Amino acid sequence: MSLLSTNEGFPETSLTLVRRLHSTDDSLRAEAIGLVARRYWLPLYDFSRRTGMSEPAAADAVQDFFHHIVSNVDGFANYDGQQGRLRTWIITIFRRRLSSSIARQQTQIRGGGVEHVSLDFVLAESSYQEHAEQDQNDPERAFDRAFARQLWQQVLDSLRCAYTYRQRLTVFETLQPLILCEMKNQPLSSVELAEKAGLPSIVDFKVSLHRLRKEAAHEFQRLVQQMVAGDDWQEEVRYLLRLVG
């Protein structure tokens, strides 16, 4: 169970997510598809661009994929949660649709097709350009890396909300760059960072940083467990964190 509160109400395990994706209850299914879309649409765009597609073609391919998932009740019928990573299943289906040229034959209104999910392709292109030099010859690893960044950003957003609620936003903003980094890589000393964060001592600084790292780890694990069945989530956490770091 997560140490952080969340307003999303999303399932805590991959099996719960699969049940909701297969649900005949439109609201539960829409909620689950919305979760998947938010996590995967930007990595799919990044993957499309790295396979040589133009900006408009990549946007159309991603939109077509989610339009297909939303409009077909059996869109997730072949995924039962026991077949491995949802991420692997999604990229496999996406590649099949690209190879069949469906994405290039159907053009959807960008930003539509997935209710309540903002598909900002200007943002997606900016993200792609920022990281274009990474994994230049390995689109699938770039997809994994983009997915890891998406998950990590969700962790940071949840932590920011939690620390704002606790009236400790300054602490979070000051210590957040240290979650995955060592002190030796920071331009400021521990004393200077403690002062910047409004913490009274080095001890408080160390305790606060330890707590923040622990909370981030718990939240990241929770998100990964939503997407990976069984004990594989531990290996997945280690792999994705390497990509984030």
GROMACS elastic network, one bead per residue, 0.5 to 0.9 nm:
[ bonds ]
;  ai    aj funct       b0    kb
    1     4     6  0.87551   500
    1    12     6  0.74835   500
    1   218     6  0.81842   500
    1   219     6  0.87217   500
    1   222     6  0.69389   500
    2     5     6  0.72488   500
    2     6     6  0.88640   500
    2    12     6  0.86048   500
    2   215     6  0.83354   500
    2   218     6  0.61157   500
    2   219     6  0.57260   500
    2   221     6  0.84671   500
    2   222     6  0.60920   500
    2   223     6  0.89940   500
    3   215     6  0.64050   500
    3   218     6  0.67030   500
    3   219     6  0.69935   500
    4   158     6  0.71655   500
    4   159     6  0.72530   500
    4   162     6  0.67043   500
    4   215     6  0.74116   500
    4   218     6  0.85036   500
    4   219     6  0.69783   500
    5   158     6  0.78039   500
    5   161     6  0.88459   500
    5   162     6  0.71293   500
    6     9     6  0.66959   500
    6    10     6  0.86097   500
    6   158     6  0.69092   500
    6   161     6  0.87655   500
    6   162     6  0.86778   500
    7    10     6  0.85597   500
    8    35     6  0.89085   500
    9    12     6  0.87384   500
   10    17     6  0.79442   500
   10    31     6  0.76200   500
   10    32     6  0.73303   500
   10    35     6  0.74570   500
   10   226     6  0.86381   500
   11    14     6  0.75203   500
   11    15     6  0.85152   500
   11    16     6  0.55499   500
   11    17     6  0.55570   500
   11    20     6  0.83552   500
   11    32     6  0.80891   500
   11   226     6  0.66328   500
   12    15     6  0.86502   500
   12    16     6  0.68594   500
   12    17     6  0.77359   500
   12   222     6  0.67725   500
   12   223     6  0.76441   500
   12   225     6  0.70364   500
   12   226     6  0.55161   500
   13    16     6  0.53083   500
   13    17     6  0.64123   500
   13    18     6  0.88182   500
   13   222     6  0.78716   500
   13   223     6  0.83834   500
   13   224     6  0.85384   500
   13   225     6  0.53286   500
   13   227     6  0.71039   500
   13   228     6  0.78204   500
   13   229     6  0.76397   500
   14    18     6  0.61658   500
   14    19     6  0.86596   500
   14    81     6  0.64062   500
   14    86     6  0.85589   500
   14   224     6  0.84769   500
   14   225     6  0.59925   500
   14   228     6  0.55450   500
   14   229     6  0.55427   500
   14   230     6  0.86213   500
   15    18     6  0.50223   500
   15    19     6  0.62188   500
   15    20     6  0.86543   500
   15    80     6  0.79455   500
   15    81     6  0.59288   500
   15    82     6  0.85281   500
   15   226     6  0.76310   500
   15   227     6  0.84324   500
   15   228     6  0.84873   500
   15   229     6  0.68037   500
   16    19     6  0.51544   500
   16    20     6  0.63312   500
   16    21     6  0.86717   500
   16   226     6  0.77606   500
   17    20     6  0.51375   500
   17    21     6  0.61522   500
   17    22     6  0.86821   500
   17    32     6  0.63391   500
   17    81     6  0.85396   500
   17   226     6  0.65990   500
   17   227     6  0.76950   500
   18    22     6  0.62400   500
   18    23     6  0.84776   500
   18    32     6  0.82605   500
   18    76     6  0.80985   500
   18    79     6  0.75597   500
   18    80     6  0.63972   500
   18    81     6  0.61595   500
   18   227     6  0.89603   500
   19    22     6  0.51695   500
   19    23     6  0.59417   500
   19    29     6  0.85724   500
   19    80     6  0.84758   500
   20    24     6  0.83900   500
   20    25     6  0.81740   500
   20    28     6  0.56072   500
   20    29     6  0.51241   500
   20    30     6  0.84404   500
   20    31     6  0.79340   500
   20    32     6  0.58650   500
   20    33     6  0.85098   500
   21    24     6  0.87323   500
   21    28     6  0.75787   500
   21    30     6  0.78553   500
   21    31     6  0.84577   500
   21    32     6  0.56255   500
   21    33     6  0.65239   500
   21    75     6  0.86693   500
   21    76     6  0.64723   500
   21    77     6  0.82728   500
   22    25     6  0.87538   500
   22    29     6  0.67604   500
   22    73     6  0.77762   500
   22    74     6  0.76830   500
   22    75     6  0.86542   500
   22    76     6  0.66639   500
   22    77     6  0.65380   500
   23    26     6  0.72132   500
   23    27     6  0.88917   500
   23    28     6  0.66235   500
   23    29     6  0.55394   500
   23    73     6  0.89931   500
   24    27     6  0.87936   500
   24    28     6  0.80918   500
   24    29     6  0.71669   500
   24    73     6  0.83378   500
   25    28     6  0.55038   500
   25    29     6  0.61834   500
   25    30     6  0.85413   500
   26    29     6  0.51407   500
   26    30     6  0.58875   500
   26    31     6  0.84899   500
   27    30     6  0.51069   500
   27    31     6  0.61488   500
   27    32     6  0.87055   500
   28    31     6  0.51360   500
   28    32     6  0.63292   500
   28    33     6  0.86868   500
   29    32     6  0.51587   500
   29    33     6  0.61279   500
   29    34     6  0.84553   500
   30    33     6  0.50931   500
   30    34     6  0.59517   500
   30    35     6  0.86011   500
   30    70     6  0.79083   500
   30   114     6  0.86934   500
   30   115     6  0.80996   500
   31    34     6  0.50705   500
   31    35     6  0.63656   500
   31    36     6  0.88642   500
   32    35     6  0.51092   500
   32    36     6  0.64008   500
   32    37     6  0.86459   500
   33    36     6  0.50546   500
   33    37     6  0.60188   500
   33    38     6  0.85537   500
   33    66     6  0.86989   500
   33    69     6  0.79806   500
   33    70     6  0.73668   500
   33   114     6  0.81812   500
   34    37     6  0.50555   500
   34    38     6  0.61356   500
   34    39     6  0.86342   500
   34   114     6  0.70607   500
   34   115     6  0.74260   500
   34   116     6  0.72259   500
   34   117     6  0.64118   500
   35    38     6  0.52848   500
   35    39     6  0.63396   500
   35    40     6  0.86979   500
   35   117     6  0.87436   500
   36    39     6  0.52237   500
   36    40     6  0.60201   500
   36    41     6  0.80871   500
   37    40     6  0.52937   500
   37    41     6  0.53948   500
   37    42     6  0.86568   500
   37    66     6  0.72286   500
   37   114     6  0.76303   500
   37   117     6  0.71326   500
   37   119     6  0.89508   500
   38    41     6  0.61606   500
   38    42     6  0.78964   500
   38   117     6  0.65121   500
   38   118     6  0.80593   500
   38   119     6  0.84608   500
   38   150     6  0.85564   500
   39    42     6  0.74754   500
   39    43     6  0.79826   500
   39   147     6  0.68246   500
   39   150     6  0.62849   500
   39   151     6  0.69688   500
   39   154     6  0.89850   500
   40    43     6  0.54128   500
   40    44     6  0.61216   500
   40    45     6  0.87082   500
   40    87     6  0.80095   500
   40    90     6  0.84144   500
   40   143     6  0.89706   500
   40   146     6  0.86718   500
   40   147     6  0.64538   500
   40   150     6  0.80505   500
   41    44     6  0.51631   500
   41    45     6  0.63123   500
   41    46     6  0.87934   500
   41    62     6  0.65184   500
   41    63     6  0.84189   500
   41    66     6  0.82236   500
   41   119     6  0.74426   500
   41   124     6  0.88920   500
   42    45     6  0.50490   500
   42    46     6  0.62786   500
   42    47     6  0.86478   500
   42    62     6  0.84854   500
   42   119     6  0.80551   500
   42   120     6  0.87453   500
   42   121     6  0.82112   500
   42   123     6  0.87632   500
   42   124     6  0.58275   500
   42   125     6  0.89854   500
   42   127     6  0.85288   500
   42   128     6  0.88665   500
   42   143     6  0.88127   500
   42   146     6  0.72933   500
   42   147     6  0.77302   500
   42   150     6  0.80195   500
   43    47     6  0.61508   500
   43    48     6  0.86434   500
   43   124     6  0.85344   500
   43   128     6  0.89664   500
   43   142     6  0.78458   500
   43   143     6  0.50151   500
   43   144     6  0.73200   500
   43   145     6  0.79289   500
   43   147     6  0.53909   500
   43   148     6  0.89415   500
   43   149     6  0.89795   500
   43   150     6  0.80210   500
   44    48     6  0.61689   500
   44    49     6  0.87171   500
   44    58     6  0.84677   500
   44    61     6  0.87217   500
   44    62     6  0.64366   500
   44    91     6  0.75132   500
   44    94     6  0.79649   500
   44   143     6  0.65407   500
   44   146     6  0.85328   500
   44   147     6  0.86680   500
   45    48     6  0.50622   500
   45    49     6  0.63067   500
   45    50     6  0.86908   500
   45    55     6  0.87550   500
   45    58     6  0.57846   500
   45    59     6  0.65545   500
   45    61     6  0.79392   500
   45    62     6  0.61532   500
   45   121     6  0.82154   500
   45   124     6  0.68076   500
   45   125     6  0.80217   500
   45   128     6  0.81413   500
   45   143     6  0.85910   500
   46    49     6  0.53019   500
   46    50     6  0.63172   500
   46    51     6  0.88408   500
   46    58     6  0.82295   500
   46   124     6  0.73178   500
   46   125     6  0.77529   500
   46   127     6  0.80312   500
   46   128     6  0.55890   500
   46   132     6  0.87534   500
   46   139     6  0.80149   500
   46   142     6  0.73140   500
   46   143     6  0.64410   500
   46   146     6  0.72697   500
   47    50     6  0.51965   500
   47    51     6  0.64139   500
   47    58     6  0.85769   500
   47    91     6  0.88938   500
   47   128     6  0.89957   500
   47   139     6  0.53680   500
   47   140     6  0.66672   500
   47   141     6  0.88363   500
   47   142     6  0.66561   500
   47   143     6  0.53378   500
   47   146     6  0.87456   500
   48    51     6  0.52672   500
   48    52     6  0.69001   500
   48    53     6  0.57905   500
   48    54     6  0.83251   500
   48    55     6  0.87901   500
   48    57     6  0.82872   500
   48    58     6  0.52667   500
   48    59     6  0.84459   500
   48    61     6  0.76575   500
   48    62     6  0.81477   500
   48    98     6  0.88225   500
   48   139     6  0.80785   500
   49    52     6  0.54014   500
   49    54     6  0.63963   500
   49    55     6  0.69136   500
   49    57     6  0.86023   500
   49    58     6  0.60455   500
   49   125     6  0.86108   500
   49   128     6  0.77429   500
   49   139     6  0.86485   500
   50    53     6  0.71296   500
   50   128     6  0.87013   500
   50   132     6  0.81042   500
   50   136     6  0.72897   500
   50   137     6  0.81427   500
   50   138     6  0.81568   500
   50   139     6  0.55694   500
   50   142     6  0.82083   500
   51   139     6  0.65762   500
   52    58     6  0.89650   500
   53    56     6  0.81239   500
   53    57     6  0.58225   500
   53    58     6  0.56590   500
   54    57     6  0.51714   500
   54    58     6  0.59748   500
   54    59     6  0.85128   500
   55    58     6  0.52361   500
   55    59     6  0.61867   500
   55    60     6  0.86346   500
   55   121     6  0.83960   500
   55   125     6  0.72846   500
   56    59     6  0.51322   500
   56    60     6  0.61189   500
   56    61     6  0.85676   500
   57    60     6  0.50547   500
   57    61     6  0.60485   500
   57    62     6  0.86982   500
   57   103     6  0.78706   500
   57   104     6  0.67358   500
   57   107     6  0.87951   500
   58    61     6  0.50371   500
   58    62     6  0.63000   500
   58    63     6  0.85716   500
   58   103     6  0.86787   500
   59    62     6  0.53512   500
   59    63     6  0.61509   500
   59    64     6  0.84958   500
   59   110     6  0.71717   500
   59   119     6  0.89255   500
   59   121     6  0.65387   500
   59   124     6  0.89445   500
   60    63     6  0.50516   500
   60    64     6  0.58755   500
   60    65     6  0.85051   500
   60   103     6  0.63816   500
   60   104     6  0.72287   500
   60   106     6  0.76441   500
   60   107     6  0.57001   500
   60   108     6  0.64473   500
   60   109     6  0.82857   500
   60   110     6  0.71132   500
   61    64     6  0.50921   500
   61    65     6  0.62014   500
   61    66     6  0.88871   500
   61    94     6  0.85409   500
   61    97     6  0.83516   500
   61    98     6  0.72061   500
   61   102     6  0.82060   500
   61   104     6  0.68145   500
   61   106     6  0.84711   500
   61   107     6  0.81683   500
   62    65     6  0.51334   500
   62    66     6  0.65087   500
   62    67     6  0.85517   500
   62    94     6  0.83399   500
   62   103     6  0.79113   500
   63    66     6  0.54452   500
   63    67     6  0.60027   500
   63    68     6  0.85247   500
   63   103     6  0.83439   500
   63   107     6  0.80688   500
   63   108     6  0.63845   500
   63   109     6  0.79307   500
   63   110     6  0.65035   500
   63   111     6  0.74603   500
   63   112     6  0.75528   500
   63   113     6  0.69685   500
   63   114     6  0.83295   500
   63   119     6  0.83393   500
   64    68     6  0.60618   500
   64    69     6  0.86770   500
   64    97     6  0.89063   500
   64   102     6  0.79934   500
   64   103     6  0.57172   500
   64   104     6  0.88438   500
   64   106     6  0.69343   500
   64   107     6  0.70991   500
   64   108     6  0.64458   500
   64   113     6  0.81972   500
   65    68     6  0.51556   500
   65    69     6  0.63889   500
   65    70     6  0.87408   500
   65    93     6  0.87310   500
   65    94     6  0.66754   500
   65    97     6  0.75254   500
   65   103     6  0.74393   500
   66    70     6  0.59791   500
   66    71     6  0.83528   500
   66   113     6  0.67256   500
   66   114     6  0.65867   500
   67    70     6  0.51653   500
   67    71     6  0.59190   500
   67    72     6  0.83964   500
   67   108     6  0.80112   500
   67   112     6  0.82037   500
   67   114     6  0.67478   500
   68    71     6  0.53153   500
   68    72     6  0.60013   500
   68    75     6  0.70711   500
   68   113     6  0.86571   500
   69    72     6  0.55553   500
   69    73     6  0.75984   500
   69    74     6  0.79856   500
   69    76     6  0.72502   500
   70    73     6  0.73172   500
   70    75     6  0.73075   500
   70   113     6  0.71525   500
   70   114     6  0.68590   500
   71    74     6  0.89287   500
   71    75     6  0.78980   500
   71   113     6  0.83994   500
   72    75     6  0.51059   500
   72    76     6  0.85972   500
   73    76     6  0.76545   500
   73    77     6  0.78675   500
   74    78     6  0.77236   500
   75    78     6  0.76540   500
   75    79     6  0.89058   500
   76    79     6  0.54941   500
   76    80     6  0.81430   500
   77    80     6  0.72672   500
   79    82     6  0.77684   500
   79    83     6  0.69676   500
   79    86     6  0.79144   500
   79    89     6  0.74734   500
   80    83     6  0.66398   500
   81    84     6  0.67373   500
   81    85     6  0.77658   500
   81    86     6  0.72867   500
   81   227     6  0.82038   500
   81   228     6  0.72649   500
   81   229     6  0.58352   500
   81   230     6  0.89631   500
   82    85     6  0.83481   500
   82   228     6  0.84384   500
   82   229     6  0.60618   500
   82   230     6  0.78640   500
   83    86     6  0.80587   500
   83    89     6  0.80945   500
   83   229     6  0.82350   500
   84    87     6  0.85872   500
   84    88     6  0.74303   500
   84    89     6  0.77747   500
   84   228     6  0.66291   500
   84   229     6  0.67344   500
   84   230     6  0.88864   500
   84   232     6  0.79502   500
   85    88     6  0.52964   500
   85    89     6  0.65415   500
   85    90     6  0.87712   500
   85   227     6  0.65575   500
   85   228     6  0.51935   500
   85   229     6  0.73383   500
   85   232     6  0.83789   500
   85   233     6  0.87247   500
   85   236     6  0.85412   500
   86    89     6  0.50362   500
   86    90     6  0.61037   500
   86    91     6  0.86843   500
   86   227     6  0.56785   500
   86   228     6  0.65175   500
   86   229     6  0.88005   500
   87    90     6  0.52341   500
   87    91     6  0.63226   500
   87    92     6  0.86261   500
   87   144     6  0.79442   500
   87   147     6  0.84069   500
   87   227     6  0.75385   500
   87   228     6  0.86315   500
   88    91     6  0.53630   500
   88    92     6  0.61539   500
   88    93     6  0.87434   500
   89    92     6  0.51834   500
   89    93     6  0.63326   500
   89    94     6  0.86079   500
   90    93     6  0.52513   500
   90    94     6  0.60488   500
   90    95     6  0.85995   500
   91    95     6  0.60396   500
   91    96     6  0.85746   500
   91   140     6  0.80773   500
   91   143     6  0.83581   500
   92    95     6  0.52562   500
   92    96     6  0.63635   500
   92    97     6  0.88691   500
   93    96     6  0.51207   500
   93    97     6  0.64129   500
   93    98     6  0.87763   500
   94    97     6  0.52300   500
   94    98     6  0.63531   500
   94    99     6  0.87497   500
   95    98     6  0.50005   500
   95    99     6  0.61056   500
   95   100     6  0.85939   500
   96    99     6  0.51295   500
   96   100     6  0.62072   500
   96   101     6  0.87339   500
   97   100     6  0.51862   500
   97   101     6  0.64309   500
   97   102     6  0.58363   500
   97   103     6  0.64891   500
   98   101     6  0.51800   500
   98   102     6  0.64363   500
   98   103     6  0.58751   500
   98   104     6  0.77050   500
   99   102     6  0.78739   500
   99   103     6  0.87689   500
  100   103     6  0.79390   500
  100   104     6  0.89599   500
  101   104     6  0.52807   500
  101   105     6  0.63535   500
  101   106     6  0.88922   500
  102   105     6  0.51101   500
  102   106     6  0.62299   500
  103   106     6  0.55761   500
  103   107     6  0.73012   500
  104   107     6  0.71355   500
  107   110     6  0.84003   500
  108   111     6  0.85619   500
  108   112     6  0.73146   500
  108   113     6  0.76776   500
  109   112     6  0.55937   500
  109   113     6  0.77638   500
  110   113     6  0.80800   500
  110   119     6  0.73692   500
  110   120     6  0.85670   500
  110   121     6  0.82350   500
  111   114     6  0.75288   500
  111   115     6  0.88266   500
  111   117     6  0.79084   500
  111   118     6  0.62296   500
  111   120     6  0.69502   500
  111   121     6  0.82800   500
  112   115     6  0.69277   500
  112   117     6  0.85177   500
  112   118     6  0.84391   500
  112   119     6  0.79408   500
  113   117     6  0.89916   500
  114   117     6  0.58459   500
  114   118     6  0.81827   500
  114   119     6  0.85260   500
  115   118     6  0.82203   500
  119   122     6  0.89010   500
  119   123     6  0.85959   500
  119   124     6  0.82700   500
  120   123     6  0.53779   500
  120   124     6  0.63351   500
  120   125     6  0.88578   500
  121   125     6  0.59788   500
  121   126     6  0.83646   500
  122   125     6  0.52386   500
  122   126     6  0.62348   500
  122   127     6  0.86880   500
  123   126     6  0.50502   500
  123   127     6  0.61842   500
  123   128     6  0.85862   500
  124   127     6  0.51407   500
  124   128     6  0.61584   500
  124   129     6  0.86790   500
  125   129     6  0.61342   500
  125   130     6  0.85383   500
  126   129     6  0.52021   500
  126   130     6  0.61687   500
  126   131     6  0.88168   500
  127   130     6  0.50823   500
  127   131     6  0.64139   500
  127   132     6  0.83279   500
  127   146     6  0.88298   500
  128   131     6  0.54102   500
  128   132     6  0.55758   500
  128   146     6  0.87777   500
  129   133     6  0.81805   500
  130   133     6  0.79482   500
  131   134     6  0.56491   500
  131   135     6  0.86729   500
  131   142     6  0.88141   500
  131   146     6  0.88695   500
  132   135     6  0.76617   500
  132   136     6  0.67211   500
  132   142     6  0.88784   500
  133   136     6  0.57230   500
  134   137     6  0.86268   500
  134   138     6  0.87872   500
  134   142     6  0.71301   500
  135   138     6  0.50924   500
  135   139     6  0.67321   500
  135   140     6  0.86461   500
  135   141     6  0.65752   500
  135   142     6  0.55593   500
  135   145     6  0.88863   500
  136   139     6  0.70000   500
  136   142     6  0.78512   500
  137   142     6  0.89367   500
  138   141     6  0.55081   500
  138   142     6  0.63303   500
  138   143     6  0.87644   500
  139   143     6  0.61017   500
  139   144     6  0.87048   500
  140   144     6  0.63671   500
  140   145     6  0.86487   500
  141   145     6  0.61252   500
  141   146     6  0.85662   500
  142   146     6  0.60726   500
  142   147     6  0.84701   500
  143   146     6  0.51572   500
  143   147     6  0.61416   500
  143   148     6  0.86078   500
  144   147     6  0.50486   500
  144   148     6  0.61493   500
  144   149     6  0.86676   500
  144   240     6  0.75102   500
  144   243     6  0.77818   500
  145   148     6  0.50178   500
  145   149     6  0.62521   500
  145   150     6  0.86627   500
  145   240     6  0.72082   500
  145   243     6  0.53687   500
  145   244     6  0.67924   500
  146   149     6  0.50680   500
  146   150     6  0.62506   500
  146   151     6  0.87752   500
  146   243     6  0.86144   500
  146   244     6  0.86063   500
  147   150     6  0.50094   500
  147   151     6  0.63236   500
  147   152     6  0.86220   500
  147   240     6  0.82811   500
  148   151     6  0.51774   500
  148   152     6  0.61130   500
  148   153     6  0.85528   500
  148   239     6  0.89841   500
  148   240     6  0.53100   500
  148   241     6  0.71075   500
  148   242     6  0.89415   500
  148   243     6  0.64886   500
  148   244     6  0.58547   500
  149   152     6  0.50400   500
  149   153     6  0.60421   500
  149   154     6  0.85825   500
  149   240     6  0.85123   500
  149   243     6  0.79149   500
  149   244     6  0.57784   500
  150   153     6  0.51900   500
  150   154     6  0.63548   500
  150   155     6  0.87925   500
  151   154     6  0.50874   500
  151   155     6  0.63580   500
  151   156     6  0.88331   500
  151   220     6  0.71963   500
  151   223     6  0.72486   500
  151   224     6  0.82124   500
  151   240     6  0.89441   500
  152   156     6  0.63187   500
  152   157     6  0.86276   500
  152   216     6  0.87747   500
  152   220     6  0.69565   500
  152   241     6  0.84224   500
  152   244     6  0.72392   500
  153   156     6  0.50476   500
  153   157     6  0.61090   500
  153   158     6  0.85920   500
  154   157     6  0.50161   500
  154   158     6  0.61535   500
  154   159     6  0.85603   500
  154   220     6  0.85806   500
  154   223     6  0.88512   500
  155   158     6  0.52151   500
  155   159     6  0.61890   500
  155   160     6  0.85677   500
  155   216     6  0.64027   500
  155   217     6  0.87933   500
  155   219     6  0.61032   500
  155   220     6  0.61514   500
  155   223     6  0.83648   500
  156   159     6  0.50508   500
  156   160     6  0.59914   500
  156   161     6  0.86119   500
  156   176     6  0.79913   500
  156   216     6  0.75716   500
  157   160     6  0.50756   500
  157   161     6  0.63208   500
  157   162     6  0.86905   500
  158   161     6  0.52124   500
  158   162     6  0.62332   500
  158   163     6  0.86736   500
  158   219     6  0.82897   500
  159   163     6  0.60239   500
  159   164     6  0.83640   500
  159   172     6  0.77965   500
  159   212     6  0.83216   500
  159   215     6  0.78497   500
  159   216     6  0.72952   500
  159   219     6  0.85910   500
  160   163     6  0.52256   500
  160   164     6  0.59887   500
  160   165     6  0.85524   500
  160   169     6  0.67240   500
  160   172     6  0.67323   500
  160   173     6  0.79531   500
  161   164     6  0.50844   500
  161   165     6  0.62081   500
  161   166     6  0.87072   500
  161   169     6  0.83524   500
  162   165     6  0.51603   500
  162   166     6  0.63616   500
  162   167     6  0.86898   500
  162   168     6  0.86077   500
  162   169     6  0.85121   500
  163   167     6  0.60482   500
  163   169     6  0.50896   500
  163   170     6  0.84868   500
  163   171     6  0.79455   500
  163   172     6  0.64735   500
  164   168     6  0.57714   500
  164   170     6  0.85412   500
  164   172     6  0.85154   500
  165   168     6  0.75699   500
  165   169     6  0.81698   500
  166   169     6  0.76951   500
  167   170     6  0.81741   500
  168   171     6  0.52959   500
  168   172     6  0.65185   500
  168   173     6  0.88646   500
  168   197     6  0.88288   500
  169   172     6  0.50246   500
  169   173     6  0.60843   500
  169   174     6  0.85198   500
  169   197     6  0.89290   500
  170   173     6  0.51589   500
  170   174     6  0.60977   500
  170   175     6  0.85153   500
  170   196     6  0.81053   500
  170   197     6  0.55532   500
  170   198     6  0.73660   500
  171   174     6  0.53134   500
  171   175     6  0.60635   500
  171   176     6  0.82060   500
  171   194     6  0.85991   500
  171   196     6  0.82421   500
  171   198     6  0.70222   500
  171   199     6  0.77575   500
  171   205     6  0.89666   500
  171   208     6  0.79463   500
  171   209     6  0.89266   500
  172   175     6  0.52537   500
  172   176     6  0.54877   500
  172   197     6  0.79415   500
  172   208     6  0.89848   500
  172   209     6  0.89050   500
  172   212     6  0.77533   500
  173   176     6  0.54772   500
  173   177     6  0.78494   500
  173   197     6  0.79396   500
  174   177     6  0.71221   500
  174   178     6  0.83220   500
  174   193     6  0.69827   500
  174   194     6  0.85360   500
  174   196     6  0.69343   500
  174   197     6  0.56128   500
  175   178     6  0.53884   500
  175   179     6  0.69648   500
  175   193     6  0.78460   500
  175   194     6  0.89857   500
  175   197     6  0.75997   500
  175   205     6  0.87802   500
  175   208     6  0.82642   500
  175   209     6  0.64042   500
  175   212     6  0.78714   500
  176   179     6  0.55287   500
  176   180     6  0.84635   500
  176   209     6  0.84797   500
  176   212     6  0.78557   500
  176   213     6  0.86669   500
  177   180     6  0.70549   500
  177   181     6  0.68477   500
  177   186     6  0.88555   500
  178   182     6  0.64548   500
  178   183     6  0.70182   500
  178   185     6  0.89994   500
  178   186     6  0.81417   500
  178   209     6  0.76913   500
  178   213     6  0.84051   500
  179   182     6  0.82049   500
  179   209     6  0.74479   500
  179   210     6  0.86475   500
  179   212     6  0.71495   500
  179   213     6  0.53311   500
  179   216     6  0.77289   500
  180   213     6  0.79655   500
  180   241     6  0.88762   500
  180   244     6  0.87225   500
  180   245     6  0.64959   500
  181   184     6  0.83731   500
  181   185     6  0.69240   500
  181   186     6  0.82496   500
  181   245     6  0.81108   500
  182   185     6  0.57335   500
  182   186     6  0.74171   500
  183   186     6  0.53606   500
  183   187     6  0.85789   500
  183   188     6  0.85170   500
  183   189     6  0.77979   500
  183   190     6  0.77584   500
  184   187     6  0.80225   500
  184   189     6  0.87061   500
  186   189     6  0.72983   500
  188   191     6  0.80338   500
  188   192     6  0.58315   500
  188   193     6  0.62221   500
  189   192     6  0.51411   500
  189   193     6  0.61426   500
  189   194     6  0.85319   500
  190   193     6  0.50860   500
  190   194     6  0.60176   500
  190   195     6  0.85354   500
  190   202     6  0.67306   500
  190   205     6  0.74989   500
  190   206     6  0.85330   500
  191   194     6  0.51779   500
  191   195     6  0.62574   500
  191   196     6  0.86454   500
  191   201     6  0.76324   500
  191   202     6  0.62477   500
  191   205     6  0.83743   500
  192   195     6  0.51371   500
  192   196     6  0.61185   500
  192   197     6  0.86171   500
  193   197     6  0.60652   500
  193   198     6  0.85198   500
  193   199     6  0.85110   500
  193   205     6  0.78356   500
  194   197     6  0.51377   500
  194   198     6  0.61875   500
  194   199     6  0.50153   500
  194   200     6  0.70209   500
  194   201     6  0.65863   500
  194   202     6  0.63826   500
  194   204     6  0.77854   500
  194   205     6  0.53828   500
  194   206     6  0.87722   500
  195   198     6  0.50773   500
  195   199     6  0.58321   500
  195   200     6  0.71146   500
  195   201     6  0.79952   500
  195   205     6  0.89311   500
  196   199     6  0.76387   500
  197   200     6  0.89654   500
  197   205     6  0.82085   500
  199   202     6  0.78255   500
  199   203     6  0.89695   500
  199   204     6  0.61146   500
  199   205     6  0.61957   500
  199   208     6  0.87753   500
  200   203     6  0.83618   500
  200   204     6  0.65706   500
  200   205     6  0.79571   500
  201   204     6  0.52320   500
  201   205     6  0.63367   500
  201   206     6  0.88124   500
  202   206     6  0.61738   500
  202   207     6  0.85563   500
  203   206     6  0.51897   500
  203   207     6  0.61363   500
  203   208     6  0.84835   500
  204   207     6  0.51106   500
  204   208     6  0.59335   500
  204   209     6  0.84655   500
  205   208     6  0.51900   500
  205   209     6  0.61269   500
  205   210     6  0.85823   500
  206   209     6  0.51819   500
  206   210     6  0.61032   500
  206   211     6  0.85673   500
  207   210     6  0.51632   500
  207   211     6  0.61510   500
  207   212     6  0.86232   500
  208   211     6  0.51097   500
  208   212     6  0.61159   500
  208   213     6  0.86251   500
  209   212     6  0.50709   500
  209   213     6  0.61488   500
  209   214     6  0.85288   500
  210   213     6  0.52447   500
  210   214     6  0.61725   500
  210   215     6  0.86712   500
  211   214     6  0.50768   500
  211   215     6  0.61433   500
  211   216     6  0.85705   500
  212   215     6  0.51388   500
  212   216     6  0.61110   500
  212   217     6  0.85750   500
  213   216     6  0.50817   500
  213   217     6  0.61354   500
  213   218     6  0.86622   500
  214   217     6  0.51075   500
  214   218     6  0.62355   500
  214   219     6  0.86522   500
  215   218     6  0.51398   500
  215   219     6  0.61565   500
  215   220     6  0.85516   500
  216   219     6  0.51790   500
  216   220     6  0.60632   500
  216   221     6  0.85168   500
  217   220     6  0.51819   500
  217   221     6  0.61038   500
  217   222     6  0.85685   500
  218   221     6  0.51531   500
  218   222     6  0.61641   500
  218   223     6  0.87915   500
  219   222     6  0.50145   500
  219   223     6  0.63395   500
  219   224     6  0.87111   500
  220   223     6  0.52348   500
  220   224     6  0.62742   500
  220   225     6  0.86485   500
  220   237     6  0.75254   500
  220   241     6  0.88941   500
  221   224     6  0.51412   500
  221   225     6  0.61001   500
  221   226     6  0.87772   500
  221   233     6  0.76646   500
  221   234     6  0.78396   500
  221   237     6  0.64069   500
  222   225     6  0.51873   500
  222   226     6  0.66125   500
  223   226     6  0.53151   500
  223   227     6  0.71143   500
  224   227     6  0.53275   500
  224   228     6  0.62635   500
  224   233     6  0.62368   500
  224   234     6  0.85631   500
  224   236     6  0.72359   500
  224   237     6  0.65987   500
  225   228     6  0.52158   500
  225   229     6  0.69287   500
  225   230     6  0.84653   500
  225   232     6  0.88010   500
  225   233     6  0.56928   500
  225   234     6  0.85491   500
  225   236     6  0.89865   500
  225   237     6  0.88406   500
  226   229     6  0.78836   500
  226   233     6  0.89355   500
  227   233     6  0.80693   500
  228   231     6  0.81507   500
  228   232     6  0.64665   500
  228   233     6  0.53568   500
  228   236     6  0.77984   500
  229   232     6  0.64751   500
  229   233     6  0.67950   500
  230   233     6  0.68347   500
  231   234     6  0.62876   500
  231   235     6  0.80183   500
  232   235     6  0.55072   500
  232   236     6  0.62922   500
  232   237     6  0.87793   500
  233   237     6  0.60451   500
  233   238     6  0.87053   500
  234   237     6  0.51614   500
  234   238     6  0.65160   500
  234   239     6  0.87635   500
  235   238     6  0.52553   500
  235   239     6  0.62321   500
  235   240     6  0.86942   500
  236   239     6  0.50770   500
  236   240     6  0.60542   500
  236   241     6  0.84216   500
  237   240     6  0.53380   500
  237   241     6  0.60206   500
  237   242     6  0.85763   500
  238   241     6  0.52907   500
  238   242     6  0.63080   500
  238   243     6  0.88888   500
  239   242     6  0.53119   500
  239   243     6  0.66317   500
  239   244     6  0.89889   500
  240   243     6  0.50568   500
  240   244     6  0.62936   500
  240   245     6  0.86434   500
  241   245     6  0.60013   500
  242   245     6  0.51712   500
